[in-house]
């Protein structure tokens, strides 16, 4: 005699829980839709989303109306359900959830969603740079640790890595000059070439004029907006057929700017004085001699600047300063194209409305 009332209470409790869940789904679905789509589109009338708050009183009204009704089912599928059980609550709640979907879609239509396509046109005013590096025996001097040549290579590689949009070439010189790498945008090739630079590859001596002239020949036919040579040496021109100032005037004629760097400490440095048969060098303290007057005049003729690097840190600062002086210029143009997206929401609203109408006039006929 107690089983039936207990079963009725359990069924009633189950119905109440289901009712709360169904009603709570309405504002939950509304909130999730807004969170998922708010950043997907741009909205012409974003204040329309305030209408979504109406889902809360709609859910409360649904609970009040459903709680009062316990209509029997006379649909063809009525044998599948028992009034008051859990499945009953979910079935009769289906039209409400479908109408919630229709409401959400209509609000999005009113907000007028738009998708935006951006086209960015990036153009640059390219800079072509040739590094003309002294690789004479004196570059093994140990006033820089481990020596001038290795520090020059490392700092040059750092400079190349900071210029991803420029074409860069390498010229090395001793008593003669040689194009190590022609102008290229493949900086892996440039850096690999810098790693391989060493003394003794060419005739001994310091042919500053030849090193500059060869660099000019690499740049003279360049169509770049800016053409730059960075000439680094630790000595005095004592070899080659071309005088440094003559090469500077040729560079000026082709619109090439030359930055000159004198590398070496002030005073004396442990430097190689002769090479032994086994290829090693004998080092002695030697006075550091750099023809700064010529280097200054080269840079003055071509509109560049002269720098003196007395340490590895100073050399890095010089390259950074040149990097700032020769910034690549970019022109960026943006075009925006907007597309109306409300039709997809309007179609979804009509589709949900149709499903709700079919459900009410078939499976749920005489129920809701």
C-alpha angles and dihedrals in degrees: 000000000000096000097075097050090046091051090049091052091050091049091047091050091048090051091050092050092049090048092054092048094049092047092047092052091067099066089033093056089045093053093045092050091053094046093049097046105031093092098033094075140023114242127216093200106026092164087074087079089074085077088070088076086072087076089077098059088039089057092048091049091050091052092050094049095043093047090057095048128071100162120180117243121241098170121122088256095051092111089069094063141052118211110252100021126117096260090051091058093050094047095050089044093058096086090050092054091047090051088050088056090050090050092051092049092049091052090051090050090053090050088056104221119214132187118217126212116198123200115193119197111198121190127172136201097230125221122209114206131187119194109210106194130189110229098173120138093263088067086076089069111131101223083104116052118274088355142306095265097054093045090048091051094048095048092045090053090052089051092051091050089055092055103063094154100050134084111238133191134187128222120181125193143182117149085336133027131236135187102237095179126004118222109300140159090215098099093181088068090047094051093045088053091049090053090055096051113120142154123265096042092113139026111301120259138067113275101179092165092052092047090052095043093052090050090051090052089055091053106034094090095041116124093202119130090236127030118194137180122194106200117193126186141153099202152033127290106260105149143041135062097262122076115225095237092048089054089048091055091050089051090051091051090057094046094250120152117214125205111194126203125193109201122199141082123270112262122003132355138185099260138168112261101175140002123236124222090258090060097254123123135235111227128207136165106273133178111255109238120187121168093230094165092060092044091050091050093049091055092043093052093051099039095252132114138251122231132186117213112198096166142019090257091051091050091054090050090052093052090047090052091050088048089056093046092052103044116167109241120225131198114200123190121185127198123190126201119188124203125196112239102178094100092071090055092046091051090048090052091052092047093051090046090053092049090049092050092049092048092050093049098045122023095016099037110142091013105080 
